[in-house]
Amino acid sequence: MKVADKWQNVKQQIEAACERAGRQAEEVTVIAVTKYVSTERAQEALEAGLRHFGENRDEGLLEKWNNLGDKPVWHFIGTLQSRKVKNIVGKVSYIHSLDRLSLAKEIHKRAEQPINCLVQVNVSGEESKHGISPEEVIPFIQQLAQYDRITVNGLMTMAPLTDDEEVLRGCFRKLKQLQEEVQKLDLSYAPCAELSMGMSNDYSIAIEEGATMVRIGTALVGE
Ligand SMILES: *Cc1c(COP(=O)(O)O)cnc(C)c1O
């Protein structure tokens, strides 16, 4: 299926979810996750009108960057090893996987200007998932004050792999609640306006629960 057709479908789902939640579709940024697909397919996504792309490995990002450059806005959405930070700084506009101080320190060291970061939270507590625990979010963000080239633009989570709608909703609601707690701190470096949650299987529910960024691979660019 062509990306343009998939994008039509996804767009309709997003509009329907926004309608149910009393939100505007413009409030939701769609990140096309291109990690499984070729550069040609990513190019097709660009031509279909998608503007935000996500990659989870530095190799994949660099390969596509070499062809597409800064035409898309790039989001780094995967686990980030500190030694890889230098490869992606200057190319990505958002890092969705800030989950430890050592990584913050490295980003701060390499970045020439403040970089938008989202703190990854392991809401579900699954051992296989990266991210900090919900209780750690506030103290972690407070400690980021020392790194002035990090802006905490939001929170990110990956929901558990389940069809249980209540479990998914619970996870997304928890992230939203944490966002409100962070916003109450009123920290200049942590506006925390974004909630990055929802993937191919659960983006409609995430939008109903307040997602401002959805990260969609399979349903949008998958072949
Ligand atoms: C792969 C990936 C996605 C997209 O997954 P799909 O199920 O294909 O939509 C979203 N977020 C992260 C962090 C990913 O690694």
The ligand as an SDF file (V2000), in Angstrom:
LIG
                    3D

 15 15  0  0  0  0  0  0  0  0999 V2000
    9.2680    1.2600   16.5330 C   0  0  0  0  0  0  0  0  0  0  0  0
    8.8030    2.2920   17.4610 C   0  0  0  0  0  0  0  0  0  0  0  0
    7.5830    2.9310   17.2520 C   0  0  0  0  0  0  0  0  0  0  0  0
    6.6290    2.6030   16.1140 C   0  0  0  0  0  0  0  0  0  0  0  0
    6.1330    1.3100   16.2240 O   0  0  0  0  0  0  0  0  0  0  0  0
    4.8840    0.7990   15.3460 P   0  0  0  0  0  0  0  0  0  0  0  0
    4.2210   -0.1930   16.2150 O   0  0  0  0  0  0  0  0  0  0  0  0
    5.4700    0.2090   14.1170 O   0  0  0  0  0  0  0  0  0  0  0  0
    4.0190    1.9610   15.0610 O   0  0  0  0  0  0  0  0  0  0  0  0
    7.2120    3.9150   18.1530 C   0  0  0  0  0  0  0  0  0  0  0  0
    8.0020    4.2620   19.2010 N   0  0  0  0  0  0  0  0  0  0  0  0
    9.1870    3.6660   19.4250 C   0  0  0  0  0  0  0  0  0  0  0  0
    9.9930    4.0910   20.5900 C   0  0  0  0  0  0  0  0  0  0  0  0
    9.6210    2.6570   18.5670 C   0  0  0  0  0  0  0  0  0  0  0  0
   10.8010    2.0700   18.8180 O   0  0  0  0  0  0  0  0  0  0  0  0
  1  2  1  0
  2  3  1  0
  2 14  2  0
  3  4  1  0
  3 10  2  0
  4  5  1  0
  5  6  1  0
  6  7  2  0
  6  8  1  0
  6  9  1  0
 10 11  1  0
 11 12  2  0
 12 13  1  0
 12 14  1  0
 14 15  1  0
M  END
$$$$
